[in-house]
Amino acid sequence: MRILLLTGKGGVGKSTVAAGTAALAAAGGLRTLVLSTDAAHSLADAYAVPVGPEPTEVVPHLWVQQVDTQRRFEQSWADVQRYLLQVLDVVGVDPVTAEELTVIPGADEVLALLELRLQVLAGGWDVVVVDCAPTAETLRLLALPEALGWYVRRVLPPQRRVVKALRPVLTRAAGVPMPEDDVFGALERLHAELDEVRAMLTGPDASVRLVLTPEQVVLAEARRCWTSLSLYGYRVDGVVANRVFPEEGADAWRRSWVEAQAAVLAEVGESFAGLPLWRAPYLPGEPVGVEALAAVARELYGDDDPLALPGSAGPFHVDRSSDGGAVLRLALPHVSRADVDLARNGDELVVTVASHRRLLTLPTSLARLRVAGARVEQGELRVRFVEGAA
């Protein structure tokens, strides 16, 4: 099953590109599902059809889903929310405010990812296209499984034991209810489900496609996005430059835009060297409906296969050496050594790039080795491990 995520800065037209790519796949006879992790849910508007909480077939081979986040919320977070509401009630928070405080930030996007997991596990699709939230939200979302995993592995077990031992005393003394096992179980289930999502989205059949417009600010964000996605282990398979002014018949005003965009597009080619770059023209009207969107995608990709998988093995891999050591290689495009902070914490390697941090749990074969050096070379962080005490 091919899984394709599309993201980009808000307003660059990623929903249009996602909807068009899905429509083109369906036109080729592939059973295609397109869903959105963006709370705006603009896919129904793009296809000009009513869309329900379950996959809705809009034309043969094409289904669209607008995730019912309330239902998923009740399934995945209800036990935790009930406990939090009890605590807030004891300390005097009014019910309406308490309800708002117990909804996790970005819940819509998180729960849409859980729905994606269900659809992939159910099978029946050849292609799943995901219209992601704008870049910043997407990065926070895709980093969540590892962050929650650290909490579940390191903090939750001892906390669970302490609470179980002290629950009777603390409840009587403070009057605040202590969490029961179902609360801890809900957190563990949420982590396990998000961990499955991460495995799916970093697997060999999944990739991310960046959508941008030829503007310096948008390009800068797209470059940072590529770096961050690589840091977290997600493969980027190409870039769509959207709303490119055509050169033909340009008057003086439009010619200035053509020239400005051409300069940025040259930078795009340099910034994403090695990745496919597709260009979509600035259209006189907004494409609405399956046929119009498929036509946009057909012109965008030309003779290329829009579902082709990247040729690389992914942004993270390990090279073994004959002396028993190894080199861990992590793709970090547009990063210099000065941008990277590296630390070793037991069996984890802590990699920090700007405001993004990833805790890489080392495989057993590397955890027993010590770090002998690190460098950034040709868009890769390369960490050398040698025999000896870690």
Buried (B, 14 or more C-beta within 10 A) or exposed (E): BBBBBBBBBBEBBBBBBBBBBBBBBBBBEBBBBBBBBBBEBBBBBBBEBEBEBEBBEBBEBBBBBBBBBEEBBEBBBEBBBBBBBEBBEEEEBEEEEBBEEBEBEBBBBBBBBBBBBEBBEEEEBBBBBBBBBBBBBBBBBBBBBBBBBBEBEEEBEEEBEEBBEEBEEBEEEEEEBBBBEEBBEBBBEBBEBBBBBBEBBBBEBBBBBBBBBBBEEBBBBBBBBBBBBBBBBBBBBBBBBBBBBEEEEBEEEBEEBBEBBEEBBEBBEEBBEEBBBBBBBBBEEEBBBBEBBBBBBBBBBEEEEBBEBBEBEBBBEBEEEEEEBBBBBBBBBBBEEEBBEBEBEEBBBEBBBEEBBBBBBBEEEBBBBBBEEBEBEEBBBBBBBBEEEE
